[in-house]
Amino acid sequence: QKEVEQNSGPLSVPEGAIASLNCTYSDRVSQSFFWYRQYSGKSPELIMSIYSNGDKEDGRFTAQLNKASQYVSLLIRDSQPSDSATYLCAAPYNQGGKLIFGQGTELSVKP
Amino acid sequence: GAVVSQHPSWVICKSGTSVKIECRSLDFQATTMFWYRQFPKQSLMLMATSNEGSKATYEQGVEKDKFLINHASLTLSTLTVTSAHPEDSSFYICSATLAGQGWNEQFFGPGTRLTVL
């Protein structure tokens, strides 16, 4: 199993719907997780971080961490066309500070 | 807060020349900076980890003599691509972590698009 895995998508949702992005991880990463958004041709932007089991909400974004099942998800409520981007899940290696990134999920929000 | 800048934002050079890319943390001190490379439609690939005042740690398969990294201060790291060739054309992105921050949040610069002719 890869350290951090995501479905590459593309995931297509209609405007106003909830977009659900998922990420699974292995025992080789520490249990602090980050979601980055990357628009085409741009660098990643940190949008959410989560360290504890459960949900963390920030505006239209909710991150969910389930340590028992080793997955972390990002929900985007009331999806907008401007949310169309690639979303990267990341976690640090156990032995060091470097982040391991999933391959990213491409999200397309249709008007 | 936590703004990271890169310069230049894009560069075109001839094969065989060297290119220097600067990465600066503008409003915080960064104990560690990271250099990534990203090819089209692919995820980020970590090239090296740079700590202020010490030698960079390179990932497997990355040539340290070709990609020279200098981290002279807590706010500046540079990546020099020496004797660049067309296969080095890519999007180079740096990131930085906050000094004293234990949770490994990385803040990314805007990236530098390198095209080698």
Interface residues (C-beta under 8 A of the other chain):
Chain A: S30 S32 F34 Y36 K42 S43 P44 E45 L46 S49 Y51 L88 A90 P92 G96 G97 K98 L99 F101 G102 Q103 G104
Chain B: T32 F34 S43 L44 L46 T49 F91 I93 T97 W103 N104 E105 Q106 F107 F108 G109 P110 G111
